[in-house]
Amino acid sequence: MNNKINNYLYQISAIIILLSAVAYAFIPEISSYVFSVAAAGFAISRLTQRYTGKNTRIKRLYNIQKLSAFAMLGASYFMFKPYNQWIIFLIIAGFIEFYTVTFISKETEKENKEK
């Protein structure tokens, strides 16, 4: 998948995930389906994203990002259950995503300075 298209899919999916998570308090029937579609787009964008460089730390961080995609899919599954376990999976996915994005940007800055 083209990197530009992958970034657009990621950004649009992330915004829809946030909006549908908030909308779950008001319209749980509809927002569950919207969240699931957005989580699928999020997972597709994360699972198809590749790092072609040689930095092993960045490769590891990209692989950890795939865990956030699976956690997001788990959140979408548990949205259809009567209890609120989906929130736990959403928090886990958000934490993993925040951690990896932060350190990927720091590592790429280091890599670019070394060149």
C-alpha positions in Angstrom: 0.0 0.0 0.0 1.2 3.5 -0.8 2.7 5.3 2.2 0.6 8.4 1.6 -2.7 6.4 1.4 -1.6 4.4 4.5 -1.2 7.6 6.5 -4.5 9.0 5.4 -6.2 5.7 6.3 -4.5 5.8 9.7 -5.5 9.4 10.4 -9.1 9.1 9.3 -9.5 5.8 11.2 -8.1 7.4 14.4 -10.4 10.3 14.2 -13.5 8.1 13.7 -12.4 5.8 16.5 -12.2 8.8 18.9 -15.6 10.1 17.8 -17.3 6.8 17.9 -15.9 6.0 21.4 -17.4 9.3 22.6 -20.6 8.6 20.8 -20.9 5.2 22.5 -22.2 6.9 25.6 -25.2 8.3 23.6 -25.8 5.9 20.7 -24.2 2.5 21.6 -25.9 0.5 18.8 -24.6 2.6 15.9 -21.3 3.7 17.3 -20.2 0.1 17.9 -20.4 -0.6 14.2 -18.7 2.6 13.2 -16.0 1.9 15.8 -15.5 -1.6 14.3 -15.1 -0.3 10.8 -12.6 2.4 11.9 -10.7 -0.2 14.0 -10.4 -2.4 10.9 -9.0 0.5 8.9 -6.6 1.3 11.8 -5.5 -2.3 11.9 -5.0 -2.5 8.1 -2.9 0.7 8.2 -0.7 -0.6 11.0 -0.3 -4.1 9.7 0.7 -3.0 6.2 3.1 -0.3 7.4 6.7 -1.3 6.8 10.1 0.0 7.9 12.8 -0.5 5.3 15.7 1.0 7.3 18.4 -0.9 9.2 17.8 0.5 12.7 16.7 -2.5 14.8 15.1 -0.4 17.5 12.8 1.3 15.0 12.0 -2.2 13.5 11.0 -3.4 17.0 8.8 -0.3 17.6 7.0 -0.9 14.3 6.4 -4.5 15.4 5.1 -3.3 18.8 2.7 -1.0 16.9 1.0 -4.1 15.5 0.0 -5.0 19.0 -2.0 -1.8 19.2 -3.8 -2.8 16.1 -4.8 -6.1 17.6 -5.8 -4.4 20.9 -8.0 -2.0 18.9 -9.6 -5.0 17.2 -10.2 -6.5 20.6 -11.9 -3.3 21.7 -14.2 -3.4 18.7 -15.1 -7.0 19.6 -15.9 -6.2 23.2 -18.0 -3.2 22.2 -20.7 -5.7 21.3 -20.6 -7.4 24.7 -22.8 -6.2 27.6 -19.9 -5.1 29.8 -17.4 -2.4 29.3 -14.1 -4.4 28.7 -13.7 -2.5 25.4 -12.4 0.5 27.4 -9.5 -1.5 28.7 -8.5 -2.6 25.3 -8.8 0.9 24.0 -6.6 2.3 26.7 -4.0 -0.4 26.1 -4.0 0.4 22.4 -3.7 4.1 23.0 -0.8 3.6 25.4 1.1 1.4 23.0 0.4 3.8 20.2 1.6 6.8 22.2 4.7 4.9 23.3 5.7 3.7 19.9 5.0 7.0 18.0 7.0 9.0 20.6 10.0 6.8 20.4 9.9 6.2 16.6 10.1 10.0 16.1 13.0 10.3 18.5 14.9 7.4 16.9 14.3 8.8 13.4 15.6 12.2 14.5 18.8 10.5 15.9 19.1 8.5 12.7 18.8 11.7 10.5 21.3 13.6 12.6 23.9 10.8 12.2 23.7 11.0 8.4 
